[in-house]
Amino acid sequence: MADDKLYPYENKNWAMLIKADPDHPLKPGTKTGGMVILIQNISKAARKLNSYIGLTYRTSSTPGQVVFTSPWEKSDELNGDTPVGGTFAPDGLPGDRVFLTIEPQVNEGRQVRAIITSIEQGRRVWSFVPRDGWKEGTTYTVTAWSEMDGHTSAPVARKFKATAPMPSVTLLTPGRDDAEISPMARLTGSYGGTVRAVGGITVQHNGTPLTVRQDDPVKGTWTADPPRDGWVLGAEHRLVVQAKNETRTSQEIRRTFKVSKIKPGDPKITVPPEPVAAYYSKYKPPKLAGIIVPFMQLGSQVSLGPCDKVTVFDPQQPERTMTANLDYDSEHDTYQWSLDTDWTASDTGVAHDVVVTAWLGNEPSRPARIGFLMKTPEENDNPIQFTSPRREEPEANSRVEITGTALLDTPNITISEQGEPTTNELPAVVATTTDAHLTHWSWKPKGEWKTGRHTIVVTASRPSQKNDISFTVAGPPQITISRPVEGANIFDHNSIDGSLPSDAREEEVSIVDTVDGQDKVFKATNNGDRTFHYAPQGEQGAWRPGYHSVVAKAGGYTSDPRGFTVIGKNLVSIRSTTLTKGGVMTFAVPDNWYRVKIEWGHESAHGTVADKTREDLTPEAKAHMHELSQYPSDLFGVWSVPDPYWKTGTYTLSCYGQDSSLLGSDSKYFAVG
């Protein structure tokens, strides 16, 4: 702006918008808040801005009085589970906080703080209900006031009596007066409000009470069986149904019905739709469901219609016959049924031939059939997938975040650690977020993952979901001793093998051996592929019997201590010093040997070369019990060498006695030419 004129960048037909949004009329000196001002030039000529902007601000910080809207002003009662609440007087400021004093006091105390929320058009409301509800029959006095910037409004009081919600009941079978039911049909219905757990529903038939079962207190359903011999054909039948709690009784439902030999309607399978999928899994279940539509058979006076039970028979299921969920759809005058179960599955697939039957008392309908295949889920079928860490990258940093996806609309997942816990932050329940295509979740530890291997398990429900992933948090680079393993028993000429970090360049590796508090240093060579091997030579260099602790060192790198016990002389040894593709490997074994096993390994490949017993010896070999020979593919053979030939790698010879005890072993690396 210059010379009291506004100049646009390119177009003189400009508009300027100033926007802000205060929570209250502004307090003098307030620098935050909001208003919206639009200044628009409708002509194309530059014009002088000669406008005044008025802004309402508050002269007082005292909030207006609170107003009760619950209980209603013309009512002195309030349901036990209904909040007391209200808003703020329209001619005053809404408070930042609302406090209540309650007489007699509730579990939360005599003075409590209400919850404040905003609804449409910025109108703020407050509410409070005790976590255990208002005690039925108790008269409460609630005094409320609001606070803002240290100022309080005038208190307002409200008095009410806590009551139980009015009980209610419906009668589904029979659904209307003079409806026809079968002689063995059950009476069914639902109830709501607060109803006594026992005896809350009463049903009288022609003035005689019937036994009523309140089957599902969550869904609020009830049933009553017919008399032992069934409802009498041709007789007059009158019902009176009521629901009650400790203090109130619902209105009566009065209904008449007729009895005839009615057949149940035929079930129709609507889910899964035809044609069925090639196969289903527990993560993509068939979700068996359908309807039962009443109709009249042409040319017959027999009505097909209602039912009181639907069964699903499947010989592949452990329970074989299962009862489906049954609901009456009053809008379409039909029954809907569904079955949610864990279907038997296998890797190759289990064929399910399902038979669905509707029942009216003991009268069955004509069956409906469907077949489908259930397979064990493939890894890619699992709805829980990990996006971090990645399976193809088994090593992770110490601050790695665990993230992934789950079945669409899964509300939350649980993350736990398999085995011995390494953090007290797990298990943890994590809420999910859902976009148009996927449900996502993520969790990150407050601290760092400990060095070592971790296996994380993620589970969820609706439906059951589970997957796990393993990763390793590497510590600082160090030398690794691969052989012998910690706590092993070895012989006096067994080797020590290991590997160096990727950036180690030293040609020599020092092995510090500690026995009975005395150190002795041996030297091994870096083989060029960052591996090293040391084996004692001759009788003088043999390992001393007893417990050893060794540490490998090269440059600035070192290994963790490795402990092992030398148990004596090894009577098993590989005698060959070199090996060609078609050459012969010779080795020595003790007199009492029974079984010999030779294994080969190189980099990530490994396998068994031979595993034979004394009975497998050729006649020629039996004459040489102390020194045996091994061709590449036939133990102790003496004929020409067939495929496969010897290959470069480390060969391990193990010898066992007849009682399967290990008599000795030896390993040797051969670069086969």
C-alpha positions as CSV (number, residue, x, y, z in Angstrom):
1,M,0.0,0.0,0.0
2,A,1.3,3.5,-0.9
3,D,-0.3,6.9,-0.6
4,D,-3.4,5.3,1.0
5,K,-4.0,3.2,-2.1
6,L,-4.0,-0.5,-2.6
7,Y,-2.3,-1.6,-5.8
8,P,-2.9,-5.2,-7.1
9,Y,-0.1,-7.3,-8.5
10,E,-1.6,-7.7,-12.0
11,N,-5.3,-7.0,-11.9
12,K,-6.8,-3.9,-10.5
13,N,-10.0,-5.8,-9.8
14,W,-8.5,-7.0,-6.5
15,A,-9.7,-8.5,-3.3
16,M,-8.0,-8.7,0.1
17,L,-9.0,-11.2,2.8
18,I,-7.9,-10.9,6.5
19,K,-8.9,-13.9,8.6
20,A,-8.7,-14.8,12.3
21,D,-10.7,-16.9,14.7
22,P,-11.0,-15.9,18.4
23,D,-12.4,-18.3,21.0
24,H,-14.1,-15.4,22.8
25,P,-14.5,-11.7,22.2
26,L,-11.0,-10.3,22.5
27,K,-9.6,-9.2,25.7
28,P,-7.9,-5.8,25.5
29,G,-4.3,-6.3,24.5
30,T,-4.9,-9.8,23.0
31,K,-2.6,-10.6,20.1
32,T,-4.1,-14.0,19.3
33,G,-7.6,-14.7,18.1
34,G,-9.5,-14.3,14.9
35,M,-11.8,-12.3,12.7
36,V,-12.6,-12.4,8.9
37,I,-12.6,-9.2,6.9
38,L,-13.1,-9.1,3.1
39,I,-12.2,-5.9,1.2
40,Q,-13.0,-6.1,-2.5
41,N,-12.5,-3.6,-5.4
42,I,-15.3,-4.0,-7.9
43,S,-14.0,-1.4,-10.3
44,K,-10.8,-1.6,-12.4
45,A,-9.5,1.8,-11.2
46,A,-7.1,2.3,-8.4
47,R,-9.0,3.7,-5.4
48,K,-8.2,5.0,-2.0
49,L,-9.0,2.8,0.9
50,N,-11.1,4.8,3.3
51,S,-12.7,2.1,5.6
52,Y,-12.9,1.6,9.2
53,I,-12.7,-1.9,10.8
54,G,-14.6,-2.5,14.0
55,L,-13.6,-5.3,16.3
56,T,-15.7,-6.4,19.3
57,Y,-13.7,-7.0,22.4
58,R,-14.7,-7.9,25.9
59,T,-14.6,-5.5,28.8
60,S,-15.1,-8.2,31.5
61,S,-13.6,-11.7,31.9
62,T,-16.4,-13.0,34.1
63,P,-18.1,-15.9,32.5
64,G,-21.9,-16.1,32.0
65,Q,-24.1,-18.4,34.1
66,V,-24.3,-22.1,33.2
67,V,-27.7,-23.3,32.0
68,F,-29.1,-26.8,32.8
69,T,-30.6,-28.7,29.8
70,S,-30.4,-32.1,31.4
71,P,-32.6,-32.9,33.3
72,W,-35.2,-30.9,31.3
73,E,-36.6,-28.0,33.3
74,K,-40.1,-29.5,33.5
75,S,-38.7,-32.8,34.8
76,D,-37.5,-33.7,38.2
77,E,-36.2,-37.2,37.2
78,L,-33.1,-38.4,35.4
79,N,-32.2,-41.9,34.2
80,G,-29.3,-43.5,36.0
81,D,-27.1,-43.6,33.0
82,T,-27.9,-40.1,31.6
83,P,-25.5,-37.2,32.1
84,V,-26.5,-34.0,33.9
85,G,-25.5,-31.2,31.6
86,G,-26.2,-28.0,29.9
87,T,-24.7,-24.9,28.1
88,F,-24.0,-21.3,28.9
89,A,-26.3,-18.2,29.0
90,P,-26.5,-16.6,25.6
91,D,-25.8,-13.1,27.0
92,G,-22.5,-14.1,28.7
93,L,-19.2,-15.7,27.9
94,P,-18.8,-19.4,27.9
95,G,-16.4,-20.5,30.7
96,D,-13.2,-22.4,30.2
97,R,-14.1,-24.9,32.9
98,V,-17.3,-26.0,34.6
99,F,-17.3,-27.4,38.2
100,L,-20.1,-29.2,40.1
101,T,-20.8,-29.9,43.7
102,I,-23.0,-33.0,44.2
103,E,-25.0,-33.9,47.3
104,P,-25.0,-36.7,48.2
105,Q,-21.5,-37.2,46.8
106,V,-20.7,-39.7,44.1
107,N,-17.7,-42.0,43.8
108,E,-15.6,-39.3,42.1
109,G,-16.1,-37.0,45.1
110,R,-18.3,-34.2,46.3
111,Q,-16.8,-31.6,43.8
112,V,-16.2,-32.8,40.2
113,R,-15.2,-31.2,36.9
114,A,-17.6,-31.5,33.9
115,I,-16.5,-32.3,30.4
116,I,-16.8,-29.3,27.9
117,T,-17.4,-30.0,24.2
118,S,-18.2,-27.8,21.2
119,I,-21.1,-28.5,18.9
120,E,-22.6,-26.8,15.8
121,Q,-22.1,-23.1,15.4
122,G,-19.4,-23.0,18.1
123,R,-22.0,-23.5,20.9
124,R,-20.3,-25.1,23.9
125,V,-21.9,-27.6,26.1
126,W,-20.9,-29.4,29.4
127,S,-21.9,-32.7,30.9
128,F,-21.1,-35.2,33.7
129,V,-22.3,-38.7,34.7
130,P,-20.7,-40.8,37.5
131,R,-18.8,-43.8,36.1
132,D,-21.2,-46.1,38.1
133,G,-24.3,-44.0,37.2
134,W,-26.7,-42.2,39.4
135,K,-28.0,-44.5,42.1
136,E,-31.7,-45.3,41.5
137,G,-34.1,-43.7,43.9
138,T,-31.6,-41.2,45.2
139,T,-32.4,-37.5,45.1
140,Y,-29.4,-35.4,44.0
141,T,-28.7,-31.7,44.3
142,V,-26.2,-30.5,41.7
143,T,-24.7,-26.9,41.9
144,A,-22.8,-25.8,38.8
145,W,-20.6,-22.8,38.0
146,S,-18.0,-21.9,35.4
147,E,-14.5,-20.3,35.6
148,M,-12.5,-18.2,33.1
149,D,-9.2,-16.3,33.7
150,G,-9.7,-16.8,37.5
151,H,-13.2,-15.4,37.5
152,T,-16.3,-17.5,38.4
153,S,-19.9,-17.2,37.4
154,A,-22.8,-17.2,39.8
155,P,-23.7,-20.7,40.9
156,V,-26.9,-22.4,39.6
157,A,-28.5,-25.5,41.3
158,R,-30.7,-28.3,40.0
159,K,-32.5,-31.0,41.9
160,F,-33.6,-34.4,40.5
161,K,-34.3,-38.0,41.4
162,A,-32.4,-40.8,39.7
163,T,-34.6,-43.5,38.1
164,A,-34.0,-46.7,36.2
165,P,-34.6,-46.5,32.4
166,M,-38.1,-47.6,31.5
167,P,-38.1,-51.3,30.6
168,S,-39.5,-52.3,27.1
169,V,-40.3,-55.6,25.4
170,T,-41.3,-56.7,21.8
171,L,-42.9,-59.9,20.6
172,L,-41.4,-61.2,17.4
173,T,-43.1,-64.7,17.2
174,P,-46.0,-64.4,16.6
175,G,-45.4,-61.1,14.9
176,R,-49.1,-60.0,14.6
177,D,-52.6,-60.9,15.8
178,D,-54.0,-64.1,14.4
179,A,-50.7,-65.1,12.9
180,E,-50.3,-68.8,12.3
181,I,-47.5,-70.7,14.1
182,S,-46.7,-74.4,14.2
183,P,-47.6,-76.6,17.2
184,M,-43.9,-76.7,18.4
185,A,-43.0,-73.1,17.5
186,R,-41.1,-71.1,20.2
187,L,-42.2,-67.7,21.2
188,T,-39.5,-65.1,20.6
189,G,-38.9,-61.4,21.3
190,S,-36.5,-58.7,22.4
191,Y,-36.3,-56.3,25.3
192,G,-34.6,-53.0,26.2
193,G,-34.0,-50.5,28.9
194,T,-33.2,-51.8,32.4
195,V,-34.7,-55.3,32.9
196,R,-34.3,-57.7,35.8
197,A,-31.7,-60.4,34.9
198,V,-34.0,-63.1,36.3
199,G,-37.7,-62.9,35.8
200,G,-37.5,-59.6,33.9
201,I,-39.8,-60.9,31.1
202,T,-43.2,-62.4,31.9
203,V,-45.3,-64.2,29.3
204,Q,-48.8,-65.5,30.1
205,H,-50.6,-67.9,27.8
206,N,-54.4,-68.0,28.3
207,G,-53.6,-66.7,31.9
208,T,-50.9,-69.3,32.6
209,P,-47.3,-68.1,33.1
210,L,-44.7,-69.6,30.7
211,T,-41.1,-70.2,31.5
212,V,-39.0,-67.5,29.7
213,R,-35.3,-67.6,28.9
214,Q,-33.5,-64.3,28.6
215,D,-31.0,-65.8,26.1
216,D,-28.7,-62.9,25.3
217,P,-28.5,-60.0,27.8
218,V,-26.3,-58.0,25.4
219,K,-28.6,-58.2,22.4
220,G,-31.7,-58.3,24.6
221,T,-33.4,-61.4,23.2
222,W,-35.8,-63.9,24.9
223,T,-37.6,-67.2,24.0
224,A,-40.4,-69.3,25.5
225,D,-41.0,-72.9,24.6
226,P,-44.4,-74.3,23.8
227,P,-46.1,-76.8,26.2
228,R,-44.7,-80.3,26.3
229,D,-47.3,-81.6,23.8
230,G,-47.2,-78.4,21.7
231,W,-49.8,-75.6,21.1
232,V,-53.3,-77.1,20.7
233,L,-54.7,-77.1,17.1
234,G,-57.9,-75.2,16.7
235,A,-57.9,-73.7,20.2
236,E,-57.9,-70.0,21.1
237,H,-54.5,-68.7,22.1
238,R,-54.0,-65.3,23.9
239,L,-50.6,-63.9,25.1
240,V,-49.8,-61.1,27.5
241,V,-46.1,-60.1,27.5
242,Q,-44.4,-57.5,29.9
243,A,-40.9,-56.4,30.9
244,K,-40.0,-55.1,34.4
245,N,-37.2,-54.0,36.7
246,E,-37.2,-53.3,40.4
247,T,-39.5,-50.3,40.2
248,R,-41.2,-50.2,36.8
249,T,-43.2,-52.3,34.4
250,S,-43.5,-51.8,30.7
251,Q,-46.8,-51.6,28.8
252,E,-48.5,-54.9,28.1
253,I,-48.3,-56.5,24.7
254,R,-51.5,-58.5,24.0
255,R,-51.6,-60.8,21.0
256,T,-53.6,-63.7,19.7
257,F,-52.4,-66.5,17.4
258,K,-53.6,-69.6,15.6
259,V,-51.9,-72.9,15.4
260,S,-51.6,-74.9,12.2
261,K,-49.0,-77.2,10.8
262,I,-46.9,-74.5,9.1
263,K,-43.7,-75.4,7.5
264,P,-40.6,-73.2,7.8
265,G,-39.5,-71.1,4.9
266,D,-36.6,-72.4,2.8
267,P,-33.2,-70.8,3.5
268,K,-31.5,-68.9,0.7
269,I,-27.7,-68.5,0.8
270,T,-26.8,-65.0,-0.3
271,V,-23.2,-64.9,1.0
272,P,-20.8,-66.0,-0.5
273,P,-22.4,-65.2,-3.8
274,E,-22.2,-67.6,-6.7
275,P,-19.8,-68.4,-8.2
276,V,-17.8,-68.9,-5.1
277,A,-14.1,-67.9,-5.0
278,A,-11.4,-70.5,-6.0
279,Y,-10.6,-70.7,-2.3
280,Y,-11.0,-68.9,1.0
281,S,-8.8,-68.4,4.1
282,K,-9.3,-67.3,7.6
283,Y,-8.3,-63.8,6.5
284,K,-10.7,-63.9,3.6
285,P,-13.6,-66.0,5.0
286,P,-16.7,-67.0,3.1
287,K,-18.9,-65.1,5.7
288,L,-21.9,-67.6,5.3
289,A,-25.2,-65.7,5.4
290,G,-28.6,-65.6,3.8
291,I,-32.4,-65.0,4.2
292,I,-35.6,-66.9,4.7
293,V,-38.5,-65.4,2.8
294,P,-42.1,-66.5,3.5
295,F,-44.2,-67.4,0.5
296,M,-47.2,-69.5,-0.6
297,Q,-46.7,-72.7,-2.7
298,L,-48.7,-72.6,-5.9
299,G,-51.6,-75.1,-5.9
300,S,-51.3,-75.7,-2.1
301,Q,-52.8,-74.2,1.0
302,V,-49.6,-74.9,3.0
303,S,-47.9,-71.6,3.9
304,L,-44.1,-71.6,4.0
305,G,-42.7,-68.9,6.1
306,P,-41.4,-68.3,9.7
307,C,-38.7,-70.2,11.5
308,D,-37.2,-70.2,14.9
309,K,-33.8,-71.8,14.2
310,V,-31.3,-72.2,11.4
311,T,-28.6,-75.0,11.5
312,V,-25.5,-75.4,9.3
313,F,-24.2,-78.9,8.9
314,D,-20.6,-79.5,7.7
315,P,-18.9,-82.9,8.3
316,Q,-15.5,-81.2,8.1
317,Q,-16.1,-79.1,11.2
318,P,-15.4,-80.4,14.7
319,E,-18.9,-79.7,15.9
320,R,-20.5,-80.8,12.5
321,T,-23.9,-79.2,13.3
322,M,-23.7,-75.5,14.1
323,T,-26.5,-73.0,15.0
324,A,-26.6,-69.8,13.0
325,N,-27.5,-66.3,14.2
326,L,-31.1,-65.5,13.4
327,D,-32.6,-62.0,13.2
328,Y,-36.1,-60.8,12.1
329,D,-36.2,-58.0,9.6
330,S,-39.5,-56.3,10.3
331,E,-39.1,-53.8,7.4
332,H,-39.0,-56.6,4.8
333,D,-41.0,-59.2,6.8
334,T,-38.2,-61.8,6.6
335,Y,-35.6,-63.5,8.6
336,Q,-31.9,-63.1,8.1
337,W,-29.3,-65.7,9.2
338,S,-25.5,-65.7,9.4
339,L,-22.7,-67.9,10.7
340,D,-19.3,-66.7,11.8
341,T,-17.0,-69.6,12.6
342,D,-13.4,-70.8,12.2
343,W,-13.6,-73.1,9.1
344,T,-11.2,-76.0,9.0
345,A,-8.3,-75.4,6.5
346,S,-5.1,-77.0,5.2
347,D,-2.2,-76.1,2.9
348,T,-3.8,-78.0,0.0
349,G,-7.4,-77.0,1.0
350,V,-10.3,-78.6,2.8
351,A,-13.5,-79.0,0.8
352,H,-16.6,-77.9,2.8
353,D,-20.0,-79.2,1.6
354,V,-22.4,-77.1,3.7
355,V,-26.1,-77.9,4.3
356,V,-28.3,-75.1,5.7
357,T,-31.7,-76.0,7.2
358,A,-34.4,-73.8,8.7
359,W,-36.5,-75.1,11.6
360,L,-39.9,-74.3,13.0
361,G,-40.0,-76.3,16.2
362,N,-39.1,-79.8,15.1
363,E,-40.2,-79.3,11.5
364,P,-37.2,-78.9,9.0
365,S,-37.2,-76.9,5.8
366,R,-35.9,-78.1,2.5
367,P,-32.1,-77.7,2.7
368,A,-29.9,-75.2,0.9
369,R,-26.3,-76.3,-0.1
370,I,-23.1,-74.6,-1.0
371,G,-19.5,-75.8,-1.4
372,F,-16.2,-74.0,-1.0
373,L,-12.5,-74.6,-0.4
374,M,-10.6,-73.4,2.7
375,K,-6.8,-73.1,2.6
376,T,-4.2,-72.1,5.1
377,P,-3.4,-68.5,4.3
378,E,-0.3,-67.6,2.3
379,E,2.1,-65.1,3.8
380,N,0.8,-62.5,1.3
381,D,-2.8,-63.2,2.5
382,N,-2.0,-62.1,6.0
383,P,-3.7,-58.7,6.5
384,I,-1.0,-57.8,9.0
385,Q,2.0,-56.8,7.0
386,F,5.2,-55.0,8.1
387,T,6.5,-52.0,6.3
388,S,9.2,-51.4,8.9
389,P,11.5,-53.2,9.5
390,R,11.6,-55.0,6.2
391,R,12.0,-58.8,6.0
392,E,14.6,-58.6,3.4
393,E,16.7,-56.4,5.7
394,P,17.2,-58.5,8.8
395,E,19.4,-55.9,10.5
396,A,17.8,-52.8,11.9
397,N,19.0,-49.7,13.8
398,S,18.5,-49.3,17.5
399,R,15.7,-46.7,17.0
400,V,13.7,-48.6,14.3
401,E,10.0,-47.9,14.3
402,I,7.6,-50.9,13.9
403,T,5.0,-50.0,11.3
404,G,2.6,-51.9,9.1
405,T,-1.0,-52.5,7.9
406,A,-4.0,-54.6,9.1
407,L,-7.4,-55.6,7.8
408,L,-9.4,-52.6,6.8
409,D,-11.2,-50.9,9.7
410,T,-9.3,-52.9,12.4
411,P,-9.7,-50.5,15.4
412,N,-6.4,-51.3,17.2
413,I,-3.5,-53.8,17.3
414,T,-1.4,-55.3,20.1
415,I,2.4,-55.4,19.8
416,S,4.4,-57.8,22.0
417,E,7.8,-59.3,22.0
418,Q,8.3,-63.1,21.8
419,G,10.6,-64.8,24.2
420,E,12.4,-62.9,27.1
421,P,11.3,-59.2,27.0
422,T,14.0,-56.7,26.2
423,T,11.9,-53.6,27.0
424,N,9.2,-52.8,29.6
425,E,7.3,-50.8,27.0
426,L,5.8,-53.9,25.5
427,P,3.1,-55.3,25.2
428,A,1.4,-52.1,23.9
429,V,-2.1,-51.5,22.4
430,V,-1.9,-49.2,19.4
431,A,-4.8,-47.4,17.7
432,T,-4.9,-47.6,14.0
433,T,-5.7,-45.0,11.2
434,T,-7.7,-45.9,8.1
435,D,-7.6,-44.3,4.7
436,A,-9.5,-45.1,1.6
437,H,-7.6,-48.3,1.0
438,L,-5.7,-49.5,4.1
439,T,-5.6,-49.5,7.9
440,H,-2.2,-48.4,9.2
441,W,-0.5,-48.7,12.5
442,S,2.9,-47.6,14.0
443,W,4.8,-47.8,17.2
444,K,8.3,-46.5,18.2
445,P,10.1,-47.2,21.5
446,K,10.9,-44.3,23.7
447,G,14.4,-45.7,24.2
448,E,16.7,-47.8,22.0
449,W,16.3,-51.5,21.2
450,K,18.9,-53.6,22.9
451,T,21.7,-55.1,20.9
452,G,20.7,-58.6,19.7
453,R,17.8,-60.4,18.0
454,H,14.2,-59.4,18.5
455,T,11.0,-61.1,17.4
456,I,8.0,-58.8,17.4
457,V,4.4,-60.3,17.3
458,V,1.5,-58.2,16.2
459,T,-2.1,-59.4,16.9
460,A,-5.6,-58.0,16.3
461,S,-9.2,-59.2,16.4
462,R,-12.3,-58.7,14.2
463,P,-11.3,-61.1,12.7
464,S,-8.3,-62.8,14.4
465,Q,-5.0,-61.6,12.9
466,K,-1.5,-62.4,13.8
467,N,2.0,-62.0,12.2
468,D,5.5,-61.7,13.5
469,I,8.9,-60.4,12.3
470,S,12.4,-60.8,13.5
471,F,15.3,-58.4,13.2
472,T,18.7,-58.0,14.7
473,V,20.1,-54.8,16.3
474,A,23.8,-55.0,15.7
475,G,26.2,-53.6,18.2
476,P,29.6,-52.0,17.4
477,P,31.6,-54.0,14.7
478,Q,33.6,-56.8,16.3
479,I,35.3,-60.1,15.7
480,T,33.0,-63.1,15.7
481,I,34.1,-66.6,16.9
482,S,32.0,-69.2,15.1
483,R,33.7,-72.4,16.3
484,P,33.6,-73.8,19.0
485,V,30.2,-72.6,20.3
486,E,30.0,-71.3,23.8
487,G,30.2,-74.0,26.5
488,A,31.2,-76.7,24.0
489,N,33.4,-79.8,24.8
490,I,36.2,-80.1,22.3
491,F,39.3,-82.2,21.8
492,D,42.9,-81.2,22.1
493,H,43.5,-80.5,18.4
494,N,40.1,-78.9,17.5
495,S,40.3,-75.6,15.7
496,I,39.1,-72.1,16.5
497,D,37.3,-70.4,13.5
498,G,35.9,-66.9,13.1
499,S,35.3,-63.9,11.0
500,L,36.5,-60.2,11.0
501,P,34.4,-57.0,10.5
502,S,34.0,-56.0,6.8
503,D,36.6,-53.2,7.1
504,A,39.3,-55.2,8.9
505,R,42.5,-55.2,7.0
506,E,45.0,-56.8,9.4
507,E,46.6,-60.0,8.1
508,E,47.2,-61.5,11.5
509,V,44.7,-62.4,14.2
510,S,45.9,-62.9,17.8
511,I,44.1,-65.5,19.9
512,V,44.5,-64.9,23.7
513,D,43.9,-68.2,25.5
514,T,43.3,-68.1,29.3
515,V,43.6,-71.3,31.4
516,D,43.8,-71.2,35.2
517,G,44.5,-67.5,35.1
518,Q,47.5,-67.8,32.7
519,D,47.4,-66.3,29.2
520,K,49.0,-67.7,26.1
521,V,48.8,-66.1,22.7
522,F,48.4,-67.9,19.4
523,K,48.5,-66.4,15.9
524,A,46.0,-67.1,13.1
525,T,46.0,-65.7,9.5
526,N,43.3,-63.6,7.9
527,N,42.4,-65.8,4.9
528,G,41.7,-62.8,2.6
529,D,38.0,-63.3,2.9
530,R,38.0,-61.9,6.5
531,T,37.9,-65.4,8.1
532,F,40.5,-67.0,10.3
533,H,41.3,-70.5,11.4
534,Y,43.7,-71.8,14.1
535,A,44.3,-75.5,15.0
536,P,47.1,-76.7,17.3
537,Q,49.9,-78.6,15.5
538,G,51.7,-81.7,17.0
539,E,51.5,-83.0,20.5
540,Q,53.4,-80.0,22.0
541,G,50.9,-77.5,20.6
542,A,47.7,-79.4,21.7
543,W,45.2,-77.6,23.9
544,R,45.6,-78.3,27.6
545,P,42.8,-80.3,29.2
546,G,40.3,-78.1,31.2
547,Y,38.3,-74.9,30.8
548,H,39.6,-72.3,28.3
549,S,38.5,-68.7,27.7
550,V,39.7,-67.2,24.4
551,V,39.5,-63.7,22.9
552,A,40.4,-62.9,19.3
553,K,42.1,-59.5,18.5
554,A,43.0,-57.8,15.2
555,G,43.9,-54.1,15.0
556,G,41.3,-52.2,17.0
557,Y,38.8,-55.0,16.9
558,T,38.1,-57.7,19.5
559,S,35.7,-60.5,20.1
560,D,33.5,-61.4,23.1
561,P,35.1,-64.1,25.3
562,R,34.4,-67.7,24.1
563,G,34.5,-70.4,26.8
564,F,35.0,-74.2,26.1
565,T,36.3,-77.3,27.8
566,V,39.1,-79.5,26.4
567,I,38.1,-83.1,27.3
568,G,41.2,-84.8,26.0
569,K,42.8,-86.3,22.9
570,N,40.7,-86.7,19.8
571,L,41.0,-90.2,18.4
572,V,39.2,-89.1,15.2
573,S,41.1,-87.1,12.6
574,I,41.1,-86.2,8.9
575,R,44.5,-87.4,7.7
576,S,44.4,-85.9,4.2
577,T,46.3,-82.6,3.8
578,T,45.1,-81.8,0.3
579,L,42.1,-82.9,-1.8
580,T,41.4,-83.0,-5.5
581,K,38.0,-83.3,-7.2
582,G,38.3,-87.1,-7.7
583,G,40.8,-87.7,-4.9
584,V,40.5,-89.8,-1.8
585,M,40.0,-88.4,1.7
586,T,41.6,-90.5,4.5
587,F,40.8,-90.4,8.2
588,A,41.5,-92.2,11.4
589,V,38.9,-93.6,13.8
590,P,39.1,-95.6,17.1
591,D,38.6,-99.3,17.3
592,N,35.1,-99.0,18.9
593,W,33.6,-96.8,16.1
594,Y,30.2,-97.7,14.8
595,R,29.0,-94.8,12.7
596,V,30.8,-92.1,10.6
597,K,29.2,-88.9,9.3
598,I,30.9,-86.4,6.9
599,E,29.4,-82.9,6.4
600,W,30.4,-80.1,4.0
601,G,29.9,-76.4,4.2
602,H,30.9,-73.4,2.2
603,E,29.6,-69.8,2.6
604,S,25.8,-70.2,2.9
605,A,25.7,-73.7,1.3
606,H,26.0,-76.9,3.3
607,G,25.1,-80.6,3.1
608,T,25.8,-84.2,4.2
609,V,28.4,-86.1,2.2
610,A,28.1,-89.5,3.9
611,D,26.4,-91.1,6.9
612,K,27.2,-94.8,7.2
613,T,27.7,-97.5,9.8
614,R,30.2,-100.3,10.2
615,E,27.9,-102.7,8.4
616,D,28.3,-100.5,5.3
617,L,32.1,-101.3,5.0
618,T,33.2,-103.1,1.8
619,P,35.2,-106.3,2.4
620,E,38.4,-104.5,1.3
621,A,37.8,-101.7,3.9
622,K,37.2,-104.1,6.7
623,A,40.8,-105.1,6.6
624,H,41.8,-101.5,7.5
625,M,39.8,-100.7,10.6
626,H,42.0,-97.9,11.8
627,E,42.5,-95.9,8.6
628,L,39.5,-95.6,6.3
629,S,39.1,-93.9,2.9
630,Q,36.2,-91.9,1.5
631,Y,35.4,-91.3,-2.2
632,P,33.1,-88.4,-3.0
633,S,29.9,-90.4,-3.2
634,D,30.5,-93.9,-1.7
635,L,31.8,-94.5,1.8
636,F,34.9,-96.7,2.0
637,G,34.7,-97.5,-1.7
638,V,37.7,-98.5,-3.8
639,W,36.4,-98.0,-7.4
640,S,36.6,-95.1,-9.7
641,V,35.0,-91.8,-8.6
642,P,31.5,-91.0,-9.8
643,D,29.8,-87.6,-9.6
644,P,29.5,-85.4,-7.6
645,Y,33.1,-84.5,-7.1
646,W,34.7,-83.0,-4.0
647,K,34.1,-79.3,-3.7
648,T,35.9,-76.4,-2.0
649,G,34.8,-76.0,1.6
650,T,35.1,-77.1,5.2
651,Y,34.6,-80.9,5.8
652,T,33.6,-82.0,9.3
653,L,34.1,-85.7,10.3
654,S,32.1,-87.0,13.3
655,C,32.4,-90.5,14.7
656,Y,29.9,-92.3,17.0
657,G,29.9,-95.4,19.1
658,Q,27.1,-98.0,18.9
659,D,25.3,-96.3,21.8
660,S,25.3,-93.1,19.7
661,S,27.9,-91.4,21.9
662,L,30.3,-89.0,20.1
663,L,33.8,-90.5,20.1
664,G,35.4,-87.6,18.3
665,S,35.2,-85.1,15.4
666,D,37.5,-83.2,13.2
667,S,37.2,-80.4,10.7
668,K,39.4,-79.3,7.9
669,Y,39.2,-76.8,5.1
670,F,40.2,-77.9,1.6
671,A,40.6,-75.7,-1.5
672,V,39.8,-78.3,-4.1
673,G,41.7,-77.9,-7.4
